């Protein structure tokens, strides 16, 4: 079963690297008075569900919990995309819906992983890895809404903007590296911890 994790994590890294390579070449961006990097949302729409499947497999979540995670995640990305569109008048209502979905995702992930980590049958070394991945994901994913808010202050050309547009791009890139590359390194560094059963219905 460890092969599933290697495949999922490799696809996550490949998709993210491809999207960032394309954005670095100037693709995946439109201009509405400000540059809007829509390819970032394509990246997240593919990679974040796969990250959640990795976590669901690790925690042994059943098929329906995993399905709920993926659907909530896709909706969260969709609302985030709509809210991030420059000159869109309903940015904050969409952001609010996205945050509700984000909290639902975090609840399912945190509950499932903590239950698995605290199970008496879970080996101590695996418990440590599960908790590392849990808190890495929870903390890193919580950074994205903060960056979104900073990004909106920049796009609105507000005098209260505390960062530049290039700084926002760097923040997103750094968060992606931690959420995907560091996550994958921790997950895959010991194959013996990844032998888990596929979730059942």
BALOTI-863170 format. One record per residue: residue in three letters; x, y, z of N, C-alpha, C in turn. Coordinates in steps of 0.2 Angstrom, whole numbers, plus 5000, padded with zeros to 4 digits. Layout:
alaXYZXYZXYZ;...
This chain:
unk500449945000500050005000500450065000;unk501150065002501550125002501650154995;unk501550114990501550134983501050184981;unk500450184984499950234983500150304986;unk500550304991500750364994501350394989;unk501750354987502250374982502050404976;unk501550374973501250394967500850464968;unk500450464973500050524975500550584976;unk501050574980501450624982501950644976;unk502150604972502450614966502050664961;unk501450644960500950684956500850754958;unk500850754965500750824968501350864966;unk501950844967502550874966502650894959;unk502450844954502450854947502050914945;unk501350904947500850954945501051024947;unk501351034954501451094956502051124953;unk502551084951503151104948503051134941;unk502551094937502351114931502051184931;unk501551184935501151254936501651314937;unk502051304942502551354944503051374938;unk503251314934503651324928503251364923;unk502651354922502251394917502151464919;unk501951474926501851544928502551584928;unk503151544929503751574928503851604921;unk503551564916503651584909503151634907;unk502751654912502251704910501551674908;unk501451614908500851584907500351574913;unk499751574912499251564917499151624921;unk499151684918499051744921498651794916;unk498151824919497751874915497751934918;unk497651994915497652054917497052094917;unk496752114923496152154923496352224927;unk496852254925497152304928497652284933;unk497552224936498052194940498152124937;unk498752094938498952024936498551974941;unk498251924938497851874941498151804939;unk498451774944498751714942498251654943;unk497851644938497351594938497551524938;unk498151514935498451444935498651414942;unk498751464947498851444954498251404956;unk497651424954497051384957496951324953;unk497151314947497151254944497651204947;unk498251224949498651184953498351164959;unk498051214963497751194970497151144969;unk496751154963496151114962496451034961;unk497051024958497250964957497650934963;unk498150974966498550954971498250944978;unk497850994980497550984987497050924988;unk496650904983496250844984496750784985;unk497250784981497750724982498150724989;unk498250784991498550794998498050765003;unk497450785002496950755007496850685006;unk496850655000496850585000497450555003;unk498050575002498650555006498450555014;unk498150605016498050605023497450555025;unk496950555021496450505022496650435022;unk497150415018497350355018497750335024;unk498150385026498550375032498150365038;unk497650405039497150405044496650345044;unk496650315038496150255037495450285037;unk495350345035494650365034494250325029;unk493550325030493150285026493050325019;unk492750285014492750315008492250375008;unk491750375012491250435012491650495015;unk491950485020492350545023492850575018;unk493250525015493650545010493350585004;unk492750565002492350594997492150664999;unk491950665005491750735008492250785008;unk492850755010493450805010493650825003;unk493650784998493850804992493250854989;unk492650844990492150884987492150954991;unk492250954997492351015001492951054999;unk493451024997494051054995493951084988;unk493651044984493551074977493051134977;unk492551134981492151194982492551254985;unk492951234990493351294993493751324988;unk494151284984494551314978494151354974;unk493551334972493051364967492851434970;unk492651434976492451494979493051544980;unk493651514982494251554982494451584975;unk494351544970494551574963494051634962;unk493451624963492951674961493051734965;unk493251724972493351784976493951824974;unk494451784971495051814970495051854963;unk494551844959494551884953494551954954;unk495051994951495052064952494352094950;unk494152144953493552184952492952154953;unk492952094957492352054958492052084964;unk491452104964491152134970490952094976;unk490952024975490751984980491351944983;unk491951974983492551944985492451914992;unk492251954997492151935004491651885006;unk491051885003490551835004490851765001;unk491151764996491451704993492051684998;unk492451725000492951715005492651675011;unk492151705013491751685019491551605018;unk491251595013491051525011491651485011;unk492151505008492751465007493051445014;unk493051495019493251485025492851435029;unk492151435028491751385031491951315029;unk492051305022492251245019492951225022;unk493451275023494051255025494051235032;unk493651265037493551235043493251165044;unk492751155039492551085039493051035037;unk493451055032494051005030494550995036;unk494751055039495151045045494851005050;unk494251005052493950965057493950895055;unk493750875049493750805047494550775047;unk494950815045495650795045495950785052;unk495850835056496150835062495850785067;unk495150775066494850725070495050655068;unk495150645061495350575059496050565060;unk496450605059497150595061497350585068;unk497050625072497150625079496850555082;unk496250535080496050475082496450415080;unk496750415074497250365072497850365076;unk498150425077498750435080498750415088;unk498150425091498050405098497750335099;unk497650295093497450225094498050185097;unk497850145102498350105105498750065101;unk498450045095498749995090499250035086;unk499250095086499750135081500450135085;unk500950115081501550115083501850195085;unk502250195090502450265092502750305086;unk503250275082503550305077503050335072;unk502550295070502050315065501550365069;unk501450365075501050415078501450485078;unk502050485078502450545078502450575071;unk502450535066502450555059501750585057;unk501250545060500550565058500350635062;unk500650645068500550715071500950765068;unk501550755065501950805062501550825055;unk501350775051500950795045500350825047;unk499950815052499350845054499450915055;unk499950935060500051005062500351045056;unk500851005052501151045046500551065042;unk500051025040499551035036499051095039;unk498851085045498451125048498751195048;unk499351205050499651275051499851305044;unk500051255039500251285033499651305029;unk499051265029498451285026498151345029;unk498251355035497951415038498351475036;unk498851475033499251535031498951565025;unk498651515021498351535014497851595015;unk497351585019496851635020497151705022;unk497651705026498051765028498351795022;unk498651755018498951785012498451815007;unk497851775007497351805002497051875005;unk497051885011496851945014497352005012;unk497951985013498552025011498452045003;unk498351994999498352004992497752054990;unk497152044994496652094992496752164994;unk497152174999497352245001497852274995;unk498252224992498652244987498252264981;unk497852214979497452224973496952284973;unk496752304979496352364980496752424980;unk497352424979497852484979497752524985;unk497552484991497452524997498052555000;unk498052605003498652635007498852595013;unk498352555015498452505021498852445019;unk498952435012499352375010500052365014;unk500152315017500752305021501352265017;unk501152235011501652205007501552225000;unk502052204996501952214989501652154985;unk501552164979501252104975501752054974;unk502452064973502952014973503051974979;unk502952014985502951974991502351924992;unk501751944990501251904990501351834986;unk501651844980501851784976502351744980;unk502851774983503351734987503051704992;unk502551734996502251705001501851634999;unk501451644994501151584991501551534989;unk502151544986502651494984502951464990;unk503151504995503451475001502951425004;unk502251445005501751405008501651335004;unk501651344997501651284993502151234994;unk502851264994503351214995503351185002;unk503151215007503051185014502451135013;unk501851155011501251115011501351045006;unk501751055001501850994996502550964997;unk503050994996503750964996503950945003;unk503850985008504050965015503550905017;unk502950915016502450865017502650795014;unk502850795008503050735004503650705007;unk504150745009504750725012504650685019;unk504250715023504050685029503650625028;unk503150625024502750565023503150505020;unk503550515015503950465012504550445015;unk504850475020505550455022505550385025;unk505050355027505050295030504450245027;unk504650205023504150165019503750115024;unk504050095029503750045034503150075038;unk503150145038502550175041501950185037;unk501950165031501450185026501050125024;unk501150065027500750005026500050005030;unk499550035026498950045029498350015024;unk497850005027497249975023496950025019;unk496650015013496250065010495650075013;unk495350135014494750155017494250105014;unk493750095018493150055016492550095016;unk492050075013491350105013491050105020;
